[in-house]
């Protein structure tokens, strides 16, 4: 697997939290420890951040965090809420009006406008760009800036790559190496998009996973997830116990099973598949094991769950799919990862919405609500015996799982999981 670094910075020094490479003045150990102690109140696991990132946050965010605390506002991490997205859009619009700049892309992707770089940079400094776009949003400024780069990148949502684009990407990577900023401009896609797409070219196998490959993936994932456990989660282990017994004693928080996994590293250890294939196969295996093989398929429960999913999405009144936290919708189906819910929605729109590619997300939801929901309800009413036993609006989900529920030796289950892939 090729060693590829994702460069997502532009002309502003704000991507340090992700890479730990932000420029900062040298500070002593005592001063750094003091910064960490002050930030600890607001930032979970601050000790895991690089020194450069800690210095940057102490300089630019600490006073902001304290002001938010006075107002009773907790510092947020994770997915941006709809309210935060709206506030960021308003902040950007206000800055554009103040600075006299005609589009947000010039603020977040200044290097794409070589003839205006000098003027744009001057205006951003003069009117304190980063300070103004962060107003009213209780998050670190680096995370707000990164969210803005994603929201206002017109090259970020262009759908599947064409054969011509893939050929161009391969050619430009040969010429320019991993300079994704330059390659992104030439291909007409975002930097992250071209970097991640290039990684999918590094594949040795296609088609169905073999038994041996699935067994290797399970072993790799078990080793990777054990590394994420806190010492407190290891207290139940018995020093003299067998690995099988300790697997029954060991528990893991459900989110750790599918969040913040370094898929490029996983693919490097699996060796025969790329990171996209590894992620998809793991989510499939995980769905089967989290639900103990009872993930819904074609029963009335599944049909009702589809109705509930559409109704919930409709009631959310969201116009952008990227503003949805699929984790919040897993209770519709029970113990499944968010990937399963998102995949179910994709199947719904592809199967039921004509010309869905040309429709906005809001239009897709409206169509499903107005047309598909009545059809699904009729399907349930006409089903033999009209059996609605066990059908609910939501299900209680486990917050933790035993390792033995996810990682166990069973040739029969692996064969069943393989046969379920096409259902």
ZAMARGU-4260 file (C-alpha; in steps of 0.2 Angstrom, whole numbers, plus 5000, padded with zeros to 4 digits):
<rodrens>
0) 5000/5000/5000 | 5007/5017/4995 | 5011/5030/5009 | 4999/5044/5004 | 4998/5060/5015
5) 4982/5070/5013 | 4986/5088/5011 | 4971/5098/5014 | 4978/5115/5018 | 4977/5130/5007
10) 4985/5147/5011 | 4979/5148/5029 | 4988/5138/5042 | 4973/5130/5049 | 4974/5111/5046
15) 4986/5108/5060 | 4973/5098/5071 | 4972/5085/5058 | 4991/5083/5054 | 4999/5090/5069
20) 5010/5101/5057 | 5004/5118/5061 | 5018/5131/5063 | 5020/5137/5081 | 5034/5145/5091
25) 5044/5134/5102 | 5037/5132/5120 | 5045/5124/5135 | 5038/5108/5143 | 5030/5118/5158
30) 5022/5130/5147 | 5015/5116/5136 | 5009/5107/5151 | 5000/5123/5157 | 4991/5125/5140
35) 4985/5107/5141 | 4979/5109/5159 | 4969/5124/5153 | 4962/5116/5138 | 4958/5099/5146
40) 4942/5107/5153 | 4935/5109/5135 | 4944/5097/5124 | 4943/5078/5128 | 4959/5068/5126
45) 4969/5084/5123 | 4985/5075/5128 | 4984/5065/5112 | 4985/5081/5101 | 5002/5086/5095
50) 5012/5100/5103 | 5009/5112/5088 | 4990/5109/5089 | 4989/5112/5107 | 4999/5128/5106
55) 4988/5134/5091 | 4972/5130/5101 | 4978/5139/5117 | 4982/5154/5107 | 4966/5156/5096
60) 4953/5145/5105 | 4955/5145/5124 | 4948/5163/5126 | 4933/5158/5114 | 4930/5142/5124
65) 4929/5152/5140 | 4917/5165/5133 | 4906/5151/5127 | 4906/5143/5144 | 4900/5159/5152
70) 4885/5159/5140 | 4881/5141/5145 | 4887/5134/5128 | 4897/5117/5128 | 4911/5115/5116
75) 4906/5103/5102 | 4915/5090/5093 | 4909/5078/5080 | 4896/5081/5066 | 4890/5099/5064
80) 4872/5102/5068 | 4860/5110/5055 | 4860/5126/5066 | 4879/5127/5066 | 4880/5124/5047
85) 4867/5139/5045 | 4877/5150/5056 | 4893/5146/5047 | 4884/5150/5030 | 4878/5167/5037
90) 4896/5171/5044 | 4903/5168/5027 | 4890/5178/5018 | 4893/5192/5030 | 4911/5192/5027
95) 4909/5191/5008 | 4898/5207/5010 | 4910/5216/5021 | 4926/5212/5011 | 4918/5214/4994
100) 4923/5196/4988 | 4910/5188/4976 | 4911/5170/4981 | 4915/5159/4996 | 4927/5148/4985
105) 4939/5162/4985 | 4940/5162/5004 | 4943/5144/5006 | 4952/5140/4990 | 4962/5156/4986
110) 4975/5147/4976 | 4962/5143/4963 | 4962/5161/4959 | 4980/5165/4955 | 4976/5183/4948
115) 4968/5188/4964 | 4978/5179/4977 | 4987/5195/4984 | 4971/5205/4985 | 4961/5191/4993
120) 4974/5187/5006 | 4975/5205/5010 | 4956/5207/5013 | 4956/5191/5023 | 4969/5198/5035
125) 4961/5215/5035 | 4944/5209/5040 | 4950/5195/5051 | 4943/5181/5041 | 4945/5166/5053
130) 4939/5176/5068 | 4923/5181/5059 | 4918/5165/5052 | 4919/5157/5069 | 4908/5169/5078
135) 4894/5160/5088 | 4900/5142/5084 | 4906/5133/5099 | 4920/5123/5091 | 4939/5125/5088
140) 4942/5137/5074 | 4952/5124/5064 | 4937/5112/5064 | 4926/5127/5058 | 4938/5131/5044
145) 4939/5113/5038 | 4920/5112/5038 | 4919/5128/5028 | 4931/5120/5015 | 4920/5105/5013
150) 4904/5115/5012 | 4910/5128/5000 | 4920/5117/4988 | 4910/5115/4972 | 4922/5101/4967
155) 4917/5090/4981 | 4900/5083/4976 | 4902/5078/4958 | 4897/5060/4959 | 4906/5045/4952
160) 4922/5047/4942 | 4922/5044/4924 | 4934/5033/4915 | 4942/5049/4908 | 4944/5056/4925
165) 4952/5040/4932 | 4964/5040/4918 | 4969/5058/4920 | 4971/5055/4939 | 4983/5041/4936
170) 4993/5051/4923 | 4994/5066/4934 | 4999/5056/4950 | 5014/5049/4939 | 5019/5066/4935
175) 5017/5075/4951 | 5017/5062/4964 | 5006/5065/4979 | 5004/5084/4976 | 4985/5082/4978
180) 4982/5101/4978 | 4990/5102/4960 | 4982/5086/4954 | 4965/5092/4961 | 4965/5108/4950
185) 4970/5098/4935 | 4957/5084/4937 | 4943/5097/4943 | 4940/5088/4960 | 4944/5092/4978
190) 4961/5087/4985 | 4953/5074/4997 | 4943/5067/4983 | 4957/5063/4971 | 4969/5057/4985
195) 4956/5044/4992 | 4951/5039/4974 | 4969/5036/4970 | 4970/5024/4984 | 4956/5013/4977
200) 4967/5010/4962 | 4978/4999/4973 | 4968/4983/4972 | 4974/4965/4969 | 4957/4956/4970
205) 4940/4960/4964 | 4923/4952/4967 | 4918/4941/4981 | 4929/4940/4996 | 4936/4922/5000
210) 4935/4914/5016 | 4953/4917/5020 | 4952/4935/5016 | 4937/4938/5028 | 4946/4928/5041
215) 4961/4939/5039 | 4950/4955/5039 | 4942/4950/5056 | 4959/4947/5064 | 4966/4963/5058
220) 4950/4972/5064 | 4951/4964/5081 | 4969/4969/5083 | 4965/4987/5078 | 4950/4989/5089
225) 4960/4982/5104 | 4972/4997/5102 | 4957/5009/5105 | 4952/5002/5122 | 4955/5013/5137
230) 4964/5005/5152 | 4947/5006/5162 | 4940/4994/5148 | 4953/4981/5152 | 4950/4980/5170
235) 4939/4964/5169 | 4953/4954/5160 | 4960/4939/5170 | 4979/4937/5168 | 4978/4918/5168
240) 4962/4917/5157 | 4962/4910/5140 | 4960/4922/5125 | 4942/4915/5122 | 4937/4919/5140
245) 4944/4936/5140 | 4935/4940/5124 | 4919/4936/5133 | 4924/4948/5147 | 4931/4962/5136
250) 4918/4975/5130 | 4919/4989/5118 | 4908/5004/5115 | 4898/5002/5099 | 4904/5018/5091
255) 4922/5012/5091 | 4917/4997/5080 | 4915/5009/5065 | 4921/5026/5069 | 4939/5033/5067
260) 4946/5018/5059 | 4962/5020/5049 | 4956/5010/5033 | 4972/5013/5023 | 4981/5005/5037
265) 4969/4991/5038 | 4970/4988/5019 | 4989/4987/5020 | 4988/4973/5033 | 4974/4964/5023
270) 4986/4966/5008 | 4973/4959/4995 | 4960/4973/4995 | 4960/4992/4995 | 4953/5003/5009
275) 4936/5005/5001 | 4933/4986/4999 | 4939/4983/5017 | 4927/4996/5024 | 4913/4989/5015
280) 4916/4971/5019 | 4919/4975/5038 | 4902/4985/5038 | 4894/4970/5031 | 4901/4958/5043
285) 4898/4970/5057 | 4880/4972/5053 | 4877/4953/5054 | 4887/4951/5070 | 4880/4966/5079
290) 4862/4961/5075 | 4866/4942/5079 | 4861/4938/5061 | 4844/4946/5063 | 4847/4961/5052
295) 4830/4964/5043 | 4828/4958/5025 | 4812/4956/5017 | 4799/4954/5031 | 4785/4966/5036
300) 4797/4972/5049 | 4809/4978/5036 | 4795/4986/5026 | 4789/4995/5041 | 4807/5000/5045
305) 4809/5008/5028 | 4793/5018/5031 | 4799/5024/5047 | 4816/5029/5040 | 4807/5039/5026
310) 4795/5047/5039 | 4810/5052/5050 | 4820/5059/5036 | 4805/5069/5030 | 4802/5076/5048
315) 4820/5082/5049 | 4817/5094/5035 | 4835/5093/5030 | 4841/5099/5012 | 4858/5092/5012
320) 4862/5073/5015 | 4878/5077/5022 | 4869/5086/5037 | 4861/5069/5042 | 4869/5060/5057
325) 4865/5042/5052 | 4869/5036/5070 | 4853/5045/5076 | 4843/5034/5064 | 4850/5017/5069
330) 4836/5014/5081 | 4824/5012/5067 | 4833/4995/5063 | 4840/4990/5079 | 4858/4985/5082
335) 4866/4990/5066 | 4880/5002/5061 | 4875/5019/5053 | 4882/5012/5036 | 4867/5000/5036
340) 4855/5014/5037 | 4863/5024/5024 | 4864/5009/5013 | 4845/5006/5015 | 4842/5024/5011
345) 4852/5022/4995 | 4843/5007/4990 | 4826/5016/4992 | 4831/5031/4982 | 4838/5020/4968
350) 4824/5008/4967 | 4809/5020/4970 | 4814/5038/4964 | 4814/5041/4945 | 4829/5051/4939
355) 4835/5053/4957 | 4852/5059/4951 | 4845/5075/4944 | 4834/5078/4960 | 4840/5088/4976
360) 4840/5078/4992 | 4824/5087/4998 | 4815/5082/4982 | 4820/5064/4984 | 4814/5064/5002
365) 4797/5072/4996 | 4795/5059/4983 | 4798/5045/4994 | 4786/5052/5007 | 4772/5056/4995
370) 4773/5041/4984 | 4784/5026/4991 | 4777/5027/5009 | 4759/5024/5003 | 4765/5010/4992
375) 4774/5001/5006 | 4759/5003/5018 | 4748/4995/5005 | 4761/4981/5003 | 4760/4977/5022
380) 4741/4977/5022 | 4741/4965/5007 | 4754/4953/5014 | 4748/4935/5018 | 4741/4935/5036
385) 4745/4953/5038 | 4757/4948/5052 | 4763/4964/5061 | 4770/4955/5076 | 4786/4963/5082
390) 4785/4978/5071 | 4790/4994/5080 | 4794/5012/5077 | 4811/5010/5085 | 4822/4998/5094
395) 4833/4999/5109 | 4851/4998/5104 | 4866/4991/5114 | 4878/5004/5119 | 4892/4991/5121
400) 4896/4974/5114 | 4907/4960/5121 | 4922/4956/5110 | 4915/4938/5109 | 4899/4944/5100
405) 4909/4952/5086 | 4925/4941/5085 | 4922/4923/5086 | 4927/4907/5076 | 4913/4900/5066
410) 4914/4894/5048 | 4895/4892/5047 | 4893/4910/5051 | 4906/4916/5039 | 4897/4906/5025
415) 4880/4913/5031 | 4887/4931/5030 | 4894/4928/5013 | 4877/4922/5007 | 4869/4937/5014
420) 4880/4949/5004 | 4868/4950/4990 | 4852/4952/5000
</rodrens>
